[in-house]
Amino acid sequence: SGTAFTSALDSKLYPCLWDRLVCEGDFPEETRVHVAAFTAETELPQELVESLPDSAWSSCPPLDGKESTPWDCLLRAAPGRFLWLRLDLSGNGHATPRLERLEVGFPRVSLRRYLPAVFGSDPVSADFTDRMLAIFDRELRAIERTIDTQAALFDPSSAPSDDPDP
């Protein structure tokens, strides 16, 4: 087992509500990756971040070896310009998890903005609504990207060629 920390990730936004983390890699059975996030408005020394108590970190659900990749989770850390991730990796002595890529999305743009204001009238209901709608967010964003880039398919000079050897 071991622990890895990222250096400070700077969103350049004040305050930034970090959205989600996507992990890709090889996660054999009987291995586990536990991710926790910490945010701050100012960049802190790495030694200070690494010595923070567990209560300062916001945990994601653990990634168990039986999970498929890419695996993603909603980051529940408080808003902050800078983000640090703590990754606790563990194996069974014969297998170990291997991270190939981490992708952090920001800022969170919730689908709650399309709902009546009562769904976000207090912080608890807003948080619940945002977490529930985040389930659908990934697929809807993929559909939006397809629609946003669809116009290029109607332009003869930018449409993909059917000829395998252009």
C-alpha positions in Angstrom: 0.0 0.0 0.0 1.1 3.6 -0.5 -0.1 7.2 -0.6 0.5 9.7 -3.4 -0.3 13.4 -3.3 -0.8 15.7 -6.3 0.8 19.1 -6.4 -1.6 22.1 -6.3 -4.0 22.2 -9.2 -4.8 25.8 -10.0 -8.3 26.6 -11.5 -7.5 30.3 -11.7 -11.1 30.8 -10.5 -12.2 32.3 -7.3 -14.0 30.3 -5.7 -14.0 27.3 -7.9 -16.4 24.4 -7.4 -14.5 21.4 -8.6 -16.7 19.0 -10.5 -15.5 15.4 -11.0 -12.5 13.2 -11.1 -12.1 10.5 -13.8 -9.6 7.7 -13.2 -8.3 5.3 -15.9 -5.9 2.5 -15.4 -5.6 -1.2 -14.5 -7.4 -2.2 -11.2 -7.1 -6.0 -10.7 -9.4 -7.7 -8.2 -8.4 -7.4 -4.5 -6.9 -3.9 -5.2 -8.3 -0.6 -4.0 -7.8 3.1 -4.7 -9.2 5.7 -2.3 -9.3 9.3 -3.4 -9.7 12.3 -1.2 -9.7 16.0 -2.1 -8.7 19.2 -0.3 -9.2 22.8 -1.6 -7.9 26.2 -0.5 -8.1 29.7 -1.9 -4.3 30.2 -1.6 -1.5 27.8 -2.6 -0.2 26.0 0.5 3.2 24.4 1.0 3.1 20.7 -0.1 4.5 19.6 3.3 1.5 21.3 5.1 -1.0 19.7 2.7 0.5 16.2 3.2 0.4 16.6 7.0 -3.3 17.6 7.1 -5.6 15.4 9.3 -8.1 13.0 7.6 -10.9 15.3 8.7 -9.7 18.1 6.3 -10.0 15.9 3.3 -13.3 15.1 1.4 -13.5 11.5 0.4 -14.7 9.9 -2.8 -16.2 6.4 -2.8 -13.4 3.9 -3.1 -12.5 2.4 -6.4 -12.4 -1.4 -5.9 -10.6 -3.8 -8.2 -13.9 -5.0 -9.6 -14.8 -1.6 -11.0 -14.6 -0.9 -14.7 -12.7 2.0 -16.1 -12.9 4.8 -16.7 -14.2 5.4 -13.2 -15.5 8.7 -12.1 -16.8 10.4 -9.0 -18.2 13.8 -8.0 -15.7 15.8 -6.0 -17.4 17.0 -2.8 -14.7 19.3 -1.6 -15.6 22.9 -0.6 -15.1 25.6 -3.3 -11.5 26.8 -3.6 -9.1 28.0 -6.3 -6.5 25.3 -5.5 -7.1 21.5 -5.4 -4.9 18.7 -4.0 -5.7 15.0 -4.4 -4.6 12.3 -2.0 -4.6 8.8 -3.5 -4.3 5.8 -1.2 -3.5 2.7 -3.2 -3.5 -0.8 -1.9 -3.1 -4.3 -3.2 -3.1 -7.9 -1.9 0.7 -8.5 -2.3 0.3 -10.1 -5.7 -1.6 -7.4 -7.6 -1.4 -3.7 -7.4 -3.6 -0.9 -8.9 -2.0 1.1 -11.8 -3.2 4.6 -12.6 -2.7 5.7 -16.2 -4.6 8.9 -16.2 -6.4 11.3 -13.9 -8.7 13.9 -15.3 -10.2 16.7 -13.1 -13.2 18.7 -14.4 -14.1 22.2 -13.3 -16.1 24.3 -12.7 -19.2 22.4 -11.8 -22.2 23.7 -13.9 -25.2 22.0 -12.4 -28.3 21.1 -14.3 -30.2 22.6 -11.3 -30.1 25.9 -13.1 -32.9 24.6 -15.3 -35.1 23.8 -12.3 -37.3 26.0 -10.2 -35.4 27.9 -7.5 -37.0 25.9 -4.7 -34.6 23.0 -5.6 -31.7 25.1 -4.5 -33.3 27.4 -1.9 -31.1 26.1 0.9 -27.6 24.6 0.9 -28.7 21.1 1.8 -31.3 20.8 -0.9 -29.0 22.4 -3.4 -26.3 19.9 -2.6 -28.7 17.0 -2.9 -30.1 18.2 -6.2 -26.7 18.8 -7.6 -25.5 15.3 -6.7 -28.6 13.6 -8.0 -28.4 15.5 -11.4 -24.7 14.8 -11.7 -25.7 11.2 -12.4 -27.1 12.3 -15.8 -24.6 15.1 -16.4 -21.9 13.0 -18.1 -24.2 11.5 -20.7 -25.9 14.9 -21.4 -22.5 16.6 -21.8 -21.5 13.9 -24.4 -24.7 14.6 -26.3 -24.1 18.3 -26.1 -20.6 17.9 -27.6 -22.0 15.9 -30.5 -24.6 18.6 -31.2 -22.0 21.3 -30.9 -19.7 19.7 -33.4 -22.4 18.5 -35.8 -22.3 21.6 -38.0 -18.9 20.7 -39.2 -20.4 17.6 -40.8 -22.5 19.8 -43.1 -19.6 21.8 -44.4 -18.1 19.9 -47.5 -14.6 21.1 -46.8 -14.6 19.8 -43.2 -16.8 16.6 -43.5 -14.9 13.3 -42.9 -13.9 11.5 -46.1 -15.3 8.0 -47.0 -12.0 7.3 -48.8 -9.7 5.3 -46.4 -6.7 6.7 -48.4 -7.3 10.4 -49.0 
